[in-house]
Structure formats: structure tokens, C-alpha cells
Amino acid sequence: MIEAVRCHYDYFAAQGFRPVGREAFSLFEVFNHDSALIDLTPMLINTWGASMDALYRRIAGQFCVVWFSGGSPYHGGQPFYFTLVKERDAGDNLKTAVNTLYELARKAGQPSLLIESIDEAWVPEFLGIAGYHIESGYSEDHSEYAYRRSDFLDLAGTANKNKRERLGKVFKAGDLYLKPLTKENIHLILQIEDAWCRGKDCAVCGSYAGCERKALDIAADLYREDRYRGLLLYRGNEPAGYGIGEQMHSKTAFAYFAKGIQQDYFLYILYKMTECFFTGAEYINLGEDMGNPGIRMFKSHLGPFEHWRKHQCTYVSKKDT
């Protein structure tokens, strides 16, 4: 952590914010919110938050996370930004949380408060907070890719012709088989991830969204078979891929992590997870592309999809202008 980021980290820690990760998971796991965005789920916040040294605090009943960006242009050059996961029918408590975060940001030397990953359905509530000049927007590149389950399993259309052919070859491979992911074998996903990481440039991976290896280590520790669903793919006797997902409610299932030592294995695992586990879901949410052109191309070529937009709001108090 660079010195400029450490300074802000220490400031928020002194204001009662605590590290996201294993210890925070039980507090957020039962949090009652109404979003189908993958970025606002307990698994993603606690795994990637731990990877990126994020801090959290409950304010007026809302779950507030501060992320340290180090002045990234995508975050408007600000050294930190917030995710605010609101309770259902938050009412005046949402205003209280935003007011508190704004004052904290100001005391940390920032002229505005930036809140990201706001569900599109929540935008009117965030825009309705009085006393601020508010700018709101979104980027399609950082929207989440959601697919109707039936479309995902059909892989219909010209755009998917190549993927259908490649997936068909995997189905015919005689040396591949799947096993359910359990607490007893979950350590193997870290083995697969380590093999994938060899020869990769950590600086490039980290420029998108932190370290997936660190996030996966937390995910393996948090994994519970009564809540999550996962698959291990074997080629012969060797682990060759994995997937971790969850169906939080009747509408949406989430694919949190998936990896294969060959790209076709990655698609095969996602397909089998959707087919076997997410039988009652209307949508499969594969998350955003983290700004990675290769991931964007893969997801946008999976046939019909919907962009589930994640808005951001920047607040400046009218008293400060």
C-alpha cells in the first residue's frame, strides 16, 4: 500500500471502519437488501474487499464500504470512493448515511463524496437526498452482464456458433469429469489458480480489480455447501477448472469465480453450473468485465444479454459551493 493510500486507510480506521474480509462476512451475510447486482453481494464485497484492503462500517443501518483507488482516473482521480448497500425501504436512514460519509470525505480533504455501484432501481432514492448538488451517471463498460437462463443454455444465434462448437468438443472429451465443490476439496481451486497465475503479470491483473488469488483465498475460507454451489473439473486425475456461484433469490443466480486451464473449460463449467444448480433462476449474472477488453468480448458474445447498469453519484453540499 503506497503512503498516500495508507494515510487515508488509517484515517477511516480511526473513524470506526474495520477491514472487510472473514471477520466482516457474518455481519453482512444476513444484511437485508434488494439488489441483484453481483458487486453488492456479501461474497463479492468480502472477497474482493479483502484483496483491495477495503474497510466497512454500519451507518444508520446501511452497510458502507470505503475502497482505496490511489487516484485512478476511472474514479475521478479521487483516492477513495464508497459503496453503500442500503437496507430495504431505507428512508431517512439513507440520507443520514450519505450525510455522514460526506462529512468524513470532507474531513479527509476531498471536495466531494463519490458513491459507486448503485443499483439502477435505487437511483431515485440517491438523487432525492436534499442539500446537495448531485451528478449521476454510469458506464456500459462497468455494467454487469446478465443472461436469461434459457438463452445461456441454448447459446443460440450466429454470435455463439463458435462457442457451441467448442463446447461440443468439451462434452465429447472422454477424460473430463466433474465433482461437486466441498470444504474437503476446495483447496484445489487455489492450486488451479496458482497454476494459472504462473507467468502472468500481477501489475496488469491488479490494474483491473485487485488480486483474484487473494480474493479466492477468502472465498475458499467462506465457502459453505448449504449456501454456495461449486464444481471442480478434472482432466484425468488432475484438477483442470473450478466454478463458485450462488442463487440468492428466485430471480438471479451469480457466478462469482470460474477458471479453467483452457478457456473452453471455463465456459463448460459455467454452463454445467447453470444447468445443474440454478434451475429456478430467471437470470444468470456473470458480473462486469472489470474494464478488460478480452473479458468484455467473451461476455458480449455469449448471445442475448442485458447490461445491468451500476450508477455512481457524486455529492457536493450546496453549503460548500
Buried (B, 14 or more C-beta within 10 A) or exposed (E): EEEEBEEBBEBBBEBEBBBBBBEBBEBBBEBEBBBBBBBBBBBBBBBBBBBBBBBBBBBBBBBBBBBBBBBBEEBBEBBBBBBBBBBEEBEEBBBBBBBBBBEBBBEBEBEBBBBBBBBBEBBEBBBEBEEBEBBBEBEEBBBBBBBBBEBBBEBBEEEBEEBEEBBEEBEEEEEBEBEEBEEEBBEBBBEBBEBBBEEEEEEEBBEEBBBBBBBBBBBBBBBEEEEBBBBBBBBEEEBBBBBBBBBBEEEBBBBBBBBBBBEBBBBBBBBBBBEEBBEEBBBBBBBBBBBBEEBBEBBEBBBBBBBBBBBBBBBBBEEEE
